[in-house]
Amino acid sequence: MLRLFTFYLQILCTGIQEHEKALEAMQNFNGMGISVYENAEEVEMLKGGLLGFDLKKCIETKAYLCNEEKLVRANEILH
């Protein structure tokens, strides 16, 4: 039961780290248009114990990046 709990915590921690990476990519994006941040991390439960199989979870992150200041200025140029 403890192994399942720690596996669940690993999934949560990995999700938080991926979210932080996506936020950092958003803050550092300087492009004129829109871009996509995508990443995937696999979490594996420690082997051993009563389970006869391996537990794995893939954490996929997708974030759309845009620089709102540049998009607003681009709209002003078009009008």
PEPECOR-V696779 format. One record per run of one state. SS is the DSSP state (helix for helix, strand for strand, loop for the rest). FROM is the first residue (numbers start at 1). LEN is the number of residues. If there is no record, write none. Layout:
BEGIN
ss: [SS:SS]
from: [FROM:FROM]
len: [LEN:LEN]
END
This chain:
BEGIN
ss: [loop:helix:loop:strand:loop:strand:loop:helix:loop]
from: [1:2:29:34:45:56:67:68:79]
len: [1:27:5:11:11:11:1:11:1]
END
